Amino acid sequence: MTKLEMLRYARKGIAAEMDREEEIIKIMKKDSGREAVCLKRLEKLKKDYAEIQNLIKSELLG
């Protein structure tokens, strides 16, 4: 497996986690404490996703 393939695989995994967190947030609207935790996790996942996107771009260009 090449580095690019590994990065793409990681990106798919993070995207799936982001989707799950968004679904949990929809369900947890009534429990603001748990919603806040999910929102914080979602923000971290978005940062990780953007970082992997940048790594993929640099791998493709580099």
N, C-alpha and C positions, 0 to 999 in steps of 0.2 A: 504494500500500500504506500503510495507516494505521500509526501507532505501535504500536497494540495487535496488529495482524497481524504486524508485525516481531518484537515481543516473543514472541508465540506461536511463530513460526517458529524463533527463537533457542532457545526452551525445548525444542522438539522436537529440535533439533540437539544440545543438551547432553544430553538424555535418551538419545539414541542413542550419544553418546560414553561416557556412564556405563555403558551396557549393554556396550559393547565392552571397556571397562576391566575390568568385572567378569568377563567371559569370559576375558580375558587373565590375570587373577589366578588363576582356576581352573586354567588351564593351567600357570602359572608357580609353582605351589606348591613345586616342587622347587628352584627358584632364588630363594632368599630376597632377594638383592640386587635382582633385577628386580621381584620381587613388591612390595618396599618402594617402589620408584619408582612402580609402578602404583597402589599404595594412596594415595600422596601425591597423585598426579594425580586419583584418584577423589575424594578429599576436597576438592580445589580445584573440581572439577566440581560437587560437591554444593553448595558455597558459591555458585558462580555460578548454579546452578539456583534456589536459594532467593532470591537477589537478584533474578533475573528474575521469579520468582513474586510477590515484593513489588512490583516495578514494574508488573506486570500488574494486581494488586489496586488499587494506587493509581490506575492509569489508568482502571480500571473505576469506581472510587469518585469519582475526581476530575473 
